[in-house]
Amino acid sequence: MLEGMDCLFCKIADGAIPAKKVFEDEHAFAIQDIRPQAPVHVLVIPKKHVGSLAAADDKALLGHLLHAARSVAEEQKLGNGYRVVINTGPNGGQTVDHLHLHVLGGRAMHWPPG
């Protein structure tokens, strides 16, 4: 088991909980969000446990996650545009204490988001 033994995303990364991955490499994976907020809503998740963006100090990993988000958007054919969101902490809307990026698309995104 990976670092965050009670962490849902660590269990998925470790294979203890099965998930259909739409992207995977040595540092990250991506899955469909179970409560999509757009026609395309994919989560890009580092395999290494990092609690949130506030706890992230690995610049290379953060850059890699953004690159993975771009790859996911390309694979999902979001050429008309998409949004990448990182919820951080309770007031930021983070519900799983493991850093993850939301890639949302397939419709026009409005501002402000909420």
C-alpha positions, -999 to +999 in steps of 0.1 A: +000+000+000+012+035-008+018+063+018-018+074+024-031+040+036-067+053+041-066+075+010-090+066-017-067+078-045-037+060-030-058+028-030-067+033-067-031+040-076-020+009-057-047-013-075-065-021-042-096-003-056-102-010-093-108+020-116-109+025-154-080+048-160-081+071-190-045+081-187-015+067-168+022+071-167+049+066-141+039+096-120+002+101-124-031+086-136-065+100-146-100+087-140-135+099-148-151+119-119-179+099-103-200+132-100-192+149-133-198+187-134-194+189-172-198+164-201-161+157-197-148+156-161-116+138-155-094+138-124-056+138-129-040+124-098-004+119-087+006+084-077+026+098-049+005+109-019+004+147-016-024+161+006-032+192-014-016+219-035-008+237-002+014+207+008+030+203-026+067+212-029+078+191-059+080+215-088+086+188-113+056+168-102+034+199-103+046+206-138+041+170-148+005+171-135-003+201-157+013+183-187-008+153-179-040+175-178-031+188-212-027+153-225-060+142-211-077+172-227-062+163-260-072+127-256-108+137-247-109+160-278-114+192-259-099+214-287-126+240-282-113+247-247-114+233-212-108+243-176-083+229-151-092+233-115-074+224-083-096+226-052-074+232-021-086+228+015-122+227+029-130+263+019-116+256-016-140+226-021-114+198-017-133+166-007-105+141-010-072+148+009-050+139-020-039+165-046-059+162-079-066+183-109-101+185-125-101+187-163-136+199-173-149+204-208-174+195-235-194+227-229-189+264-225-173+273-191-188+304-174-172+329-151-173+333-122-173+295-115-191+296-082 
